[in-house]
Amino acid sequence: MTINALKDGEYGVITHLGVDGQLRDRLFSFGISKTKQIKKLETSLGGSTILVELDRNCIVLRAEEANAIEVERVRE
């Protein structure tokens, strides 16, 4: 499943980044990498952006970016 599939308020552990090159570097600079726990906070009204929390920081991802990040849902 991807971050998009999580409901607002749910947690997941990142299992795979389906991106390459410049986008991978950008995500790494935000701290997004495998085995990190991420929380989906809110989806924009149109669904074009997703607000997530990672290591006590909030990050806004485009829907395409969130769709490329695979997670495993965890109970918190």
C-alpha positions in Angstrom: 0.0 0.0 0.0 1.1 3.6 -0.4 0.8 6.7 1.8 -2.3 7.7 -0.3 -4.1 4.5 1.0 -3.6 5.4 4.7 -6.5 7.2 6.3 -5.9 10.6 7.9 -4.3 10.0 11.4 -2.9 6.5 10.5 0.7 5.5 10.8 2.8 3.5 8.4 6.4 2.3 8.2 8.1 3.1 4.8 9.0 -0.1 3.0 10.0 1.1 -0.5 10.6 4.3 -2.3 9.5 3.9 -5.9 11.4 7.0 -7.1 14.8 7.7 -8.6 17.3 10.5 -9.2 16.5 14.0 -8.1 13.2 13.1 -6.4 15.0 10.4 -4.3 17.5 13.0 -3.2 14.7 15.4 -2.3 12.9 12.9 -0.2 16.1 11.8 1.6 16.7 15.5 2.4 13.4 15.5 4.2 14.3 12.4 6.1 12.1 10.1 4.2 13.7 6.7 3.9 13.0 3.0 4.4 12.1 1.8 7.9 11.0 5.3 9.0 7.6 5.7 10.7 5.3 8.2 9.0 1.9 9.5 10.0 -0.6 10.8 7.4 -2.1 13.9 9.0 -4.4 15.4 6.3 -5.3 15.2 2.6 -6.1 18.5 0.8 -9.6 19.0 -0.4 -8.8 18.1 -4.0 -6.5 15.3 -3.0 -3.5 16.9 -4.8 -1.3 17.3 -1.6 -0.9 15.2 1.5 0.4 16.5 4.9 2.6 13.9 6.7 4.6 13.9 10.0 8.0 12.3 10.1 10.4 12.6 13.0 8.3 15.4 14.6 8.4 17.4 11.3 5.5 18.1 9.0 6.1 17.7 5.2 3.7 18.3 2.4 3.9 15.8 -0.5 2.3 15.9 -3.9 -0.1 13.1 -4.5 2.2 11.5 -7.1 5.1 11.5 -4.7 3.0 10.0 -1.9 1.8 7.3 -4.3 5.4 6.3 -5.0 6.1 5.7 -1.3 5.1 2.2 -0.1 4.2 1.7 3.5 3.0 -1.0 5.9 0.2 0.2 8.2 1.0 0.0 11.9 -1.2 0.4 14.9 -0.2 3.2 17.2 
